[in-house]
């Protein structure tokens, strides 16, 4: 299977596991203790920090898939409170990068 087929298969598994997920909110736009605790538990980097890691590691020839995926994920999370259009754009960039990673790891099957 190629990366997109693998993603579709996983989406089907998620739907079977969680049911319809179309009703989740994009983000909580208000500050709450719970939201703050969730971010600190996951130690999510901000978009600017993640971008600096990519730049530094690229400059030193040490760029990894995890660096790139972390940067795109951080950018998507930052865009979630911006606009739906920007959020969708960042999610598409993240998805494309994840597919490229899978293709690379699986030999471009």
C-alpha distance (Angstrom), angle and dihedral (degrees) to the residues before:
residue distance angle dihedral
X1 . . .
X2 3.78 . .
X3 3.81 122.9 .
X4 3.81 95.5 -94.4
X5 3.81 91.4 50.8
X6 3.80 89.2 50.0
X7 3.81 90.1 50.4
X8 3.82 91.3 49.7
X9 3.80 90.6 49.2
X10 3.82 90.3 50.9
X11 3.81 91.5 48.0
X12 3.80 89.1 54.0
X13 3.81 90.1 50.4
X14 3.82 90.2 49.7
X15 3.80 91.6 50.3
X16 3.80 90.3 50.4
X17 3.81 90.4 48.2
X18 3.83 101.1 41.8
X19 3.79 104.1 18.1
X20 3.79 121.5 -143.3
X21 3.79 108.0 1.9
X22 3.81 96.6 178.8
X23 3.80 92.1 104.2
X24 3.81 99.9 64.4
X25 3.80 114.8 114.5
X26 3.80 116.1 -117.5
X27 3.78 93.4 -126.3
X28 3.75 144.0 -30.7
X29 3.77 104.4 -101.5
X30 3.78 95.7 -169.5
X31 3.78 123.8 75.8
X32 3.77 113.2 -108.3
X33 3.76 130.9 167.2
X34 3.80 89.8 -120.9
X35 3.83 92.2 54.6
X36 3.80 91.3 47.4
X37 3.81 91.0 48.9
X38 3.82 91.3 49.4
X39 3.82 92.3 53.3
X40 3.78 93.6 46.8
X41 3.81 92.4 48.1
X42 3.79 90.9 53.7
X43 3.82 92.1 40.0
X44 3.78 90.8 -139.9
X45 3.80 113.6 -168.4
X46 3.75 120.3 -132.8
X47 3.80 118.7 -112.9
X48 3.81 94.2 -107.4
X49 3.81 92.6 50.7
X50 3.80 91.9 47.1
X51 3.82 90.3 49.1
X52 3.80 90.9 51.6
X53 3.82 90.7 52.1
X54 3.82 90.0 52.6
X55 3.81 91.7 48.8
X56 3.82 93.8 47.5
X57 3.80 94.8 45.5
X58 3.82 92.3 44.8
X59 3.80 90.2 50.8
X60 3.81 89.8 53.4
X61 3.83 94.6 43.2
X62 3.81 91.3 -113.2
X63 3.80 101.3 110.7
X64 3.81 114.2 143.9
X65 3.78 136.1 -168.0
X66 3.80 87.8 -113.2
X67 3.82 90.5 56.0
X68 3.79 91.4 52.0
X69 3.79 95.4 43.2
X70 3.81 91.4 47.7
X71 3.80 90.3 51.8
X72 3.81 93.6 49.4
X73 3.80 91.4 45.3
X74 3.82 91.4 50.3
X75 3.80 90.5 49.0
X76 3.80 90.7 50.3
X77 3.80 91.6 50.8
X78 3.81 90.5 49.7
X79 3.82 90.4 49.4
X80 3.81 91.6 51.5
X81 3.79 90.2 80.8
X82 3.82 93.1 40.8
X83 3.80 109.0 62.6
X84 3.77 137.4 -42.6
X85 3.82 89.7 -115.4
X86 3.82 93.0 55.3
X87 3.80 92.1 42.5
X88 3.82 92.2 52.4
X89 3.81 90.7 46.7
X90 3.81 91.2 53.0
X91 3.81 92.3 45.7
X92 3.81 90.0 52.8
X93 3.81 89.9 50.8
X94 3.81 89.8 49.5
X95 3.81 92.4 47.8
X96 3.81 92.1 48.7
X97 3.79 90.9 50.2
X98 3.80 91.8 48.8
X99 3.82 90.2 50.4
X100 3.82 89.6 49.8
X101 3.80 89.7 51.1
X102 3.81 92.5 50.2
X103 3.81 90.7 47.2
X104 3.80 90.0 50.4
X105 3.79 94.0 48.0
X106 3.81 93.2 43.9
X107 3.80 94.3 45.7
X108 3.80 95.5 -105.9
X109 3.80 93.3 -68.7
